[in-house]
């Protein structure tokens, strides 16, 4: 049985991950100067994952020019 179109999520695979791969952790550690070349890749220190929160856009108030055009027309 298939799922109805209205129940499907369009961004199904685009969830925020809470675990980084070893390569991603190494990149973050190198940026923070917490890992030097030659250090062991086993037992890496923890790296905080930045969660992105999207803010809702506020409606932009109409400018005076647009209001004047509507009043004239």
C-alpha positions as CSV (number, residue, x, y, z in Angstrom):
1,X,0.0,0.0,0.0
2,X,1.4,3.4,-0.9
3,X,1.3,6.7,1.1
4,X,-1.2,9.4,0.1
5,X,0.5,12.4,-1.5
6,X,-0.9,14.8,1.1
7,X,0.9,12.7,3.9
8,X,4.3,12.7,2.2
9,X,7.0,15.1,3.4
10,X,8.8,16.9,0.6
11,X,12.0,17.3,2.5
12,X,12.1,13.7,3.8
13,X,15.9,13.3,3.7
14,X,16.8,16.8,4.7
15,X,16.6,16.4,8.5
16,X,19.0,18.1,10.9
17,X,21.6,15.4,11.9
18,X,22.8,15.4,15.4
19,X,25.9,13.2,14.8
20,X,28.8,14.2,12.6
21,X,31.0,11.8,10.6
22,X,34.6,11.5,11.6
23,X,35.7,13.5,8.6
24,X,33.3,16.3,9.6
25,X,34.5,16.2,13.2
26,X,38.1,16.5,12.0
27,X,37.2,19.5,9.8
28,X,35.6,21.3,12.8
29,X,38.5,20.5,15.1
30,X,41.0,21.8,12.5
31,X,39.0,25.0,12.2
32,X,39.1,25.4,16.0
33,X,42.9,24.5,16.2
34,X,42.1,21.5,18.5
35,X,43.6,18.8,16.3
36,X,47.2,18.7,15.0
37,X,48.5,16.7,12.0
38,X,49.8,13.3,13.4
39,X,47.3,13.1,16.2
40,X,45.3,9.9,16.5
41,X,41.9,9.9,14.8
42,X,40.6,7.5,17.5
43,X,39.1,9.1,20.6
44,X,38.4,12.5,19.1
45,X,37.1,15.2,21.4
46,X,33.4,16.1,21.2
47,X,32.3,18.7,18.7
48,X,29.1,20.7,19.2
49,X,26.6,20.5,16.3
50,X,25.1,23.8,15.3
51,X,21.4,23.5,14.9
52,X,19.9,25.9,12.4
53,X,16.6,27.5,13.4
54,X,14.7,29.2,10.7
55,X,12.9,32.3,11.7
56,X,9.6,33.1,10.1
57,X,9.7,36.2,7.9
58,X,7.6,39.1,9.1
59,X,5.2,40.7,6.6
60,X,6.8,43.9,5.2
61,X,4.7,47.0,5.8
62,X,3.5,48.7,2.6
63,X,5.4,51.8,1.7
64,X,3.7,55.1,1.4
65,X,4.2,55.1,-2.3
66,X,2.2,51.9,-2.8
67,X,-0.6,53.2,-0.6
68,X,-0.8,56.4,-2.6
69,X,-1.0,54.5,-5.8
70,X,-3.9,52.4,-4.5
71,X,-5.7,55.5,-3.3
72,X,-5.4,57.2,-6.7
73,X,-6.4,54.2,-8.7
